[in-house]
Amino acid sequence: MTTLPLPTLAVFAKRLKQARHARGLSQRELGDHIGLGKQVGSTRINRYEQQKARCDMDTAARIAKELGVPLAFLFAESDTLAEMILAFSKLTKTDQGKLLAELKKKIASKSDK
């Protein structure tokens, strides 16, 4: 049986909470660090994590920057893709280029078969 992907709001909520916990930040601290203030920020981050509010892209980008994750991580539909995005982002630009070339080569060789 195929599992349907989570709705975007649920994916964002899951990844936000995951990254926030990994950084050891409370909702209040994260909200304050991205410029929303402690009280408003706490409420807003909680609403994002509870899927009660949609985050605009500028705020999502500030959240990603503060949490030290690529913006794409917050929208990765699978855990494997999320892990790959995080791992890839930690490589140097040179190593990213090499790995990307290897992946493209592997994909091309599979399509030739």
N, C-alpha and C positions, 0 to 999 in steps of 0.2 A: 504494500500500500504506500502510495506517495504522500509525503508530508507536505502540506501547503506552506508556503513561506508566511512568516508573521507579517501582519500589516506594518507599514513603515513606522507608525506611531509606537507600536510595541517594540520594534527593533531598536529605535532610538532610545526608548525608555530603558531597555535592557542594557544596551551598551553604555549609556550615560551612567547608570548605577554601577556597572562593572568597573568602569574607568575611575569613577569618583572613589569607590572603595579601594581600588588599587593605589590611588594617590593618598589615601587616608584623610580625605576631606569630608566634613559634614556638608549637608545641603546649604546650611547657613554660610559656611566658609566659602564654598564654591560660588554661591550667589554674590557674596561680597567681593570676591576676587575678580569677578567678571564685570563689576561695576553696577550691580543691581541694588547694593546695600544689603545689610544683614537680614532685616525683616522681610523685605520684598523678595530678596534673593532666595531665602529659605523657602518661602511659599511657592515661588515660581519654579525652582528646581524640583520641589516635591510634586508639583502639578505635572511637570514633564515626566517624572519617573512613574507617576500614577496614571499616565496617559489621559490626563484631564485637560491638558493644554498642548497646543502645537508650538514648537520652537521655530522661530524664523531663522533663516540661514545665517544672518550676521551673528546672532546670538549663539547658534550652534558652532560657528567658527571660533568665537571667543571661548566657548566652553572647551572645545577641542584643544585649543592653544593652551589654556590654563591647565588642562589635564595631561598635556604632553602626548596627545594622540593625534594621528591624522584625522581630518574631518571625515574621510571615507570610513574610518573605523566605526563611527557612530551610526552608520547606515548599512554596515555589513550584515547581510541576511543570515549567513551561517557562521557558526563558531570557528570553523576552519578558515573561512575567508577573513574573519576578524583577526585571527592569530597571524595569518599570512601578512595582512596589512601592517600589523604592529611590528612583526619581525623585519619585513622589508624596509620599513621606515627607519629602523635602527642601523641599517647598513650605510656605508659611505656611498656617495653618488657613483663612484667607480664600480663598487661591488653591485649596486643596484643595476647598473647597465649590463654587467657581465651576467648576472642572474637572469635578467630579462631576455638577453640574447639566448641563453641556454634554454629557457622555457619556450621561446619562439621556435627554436630548433627542434625541440622535443615534440611540440605540437605539429610542426610541419612534417616530421617523420611519421607521425601517427596518421596524418591525413593522406600520406602517400600510400599507405597499406590498404 
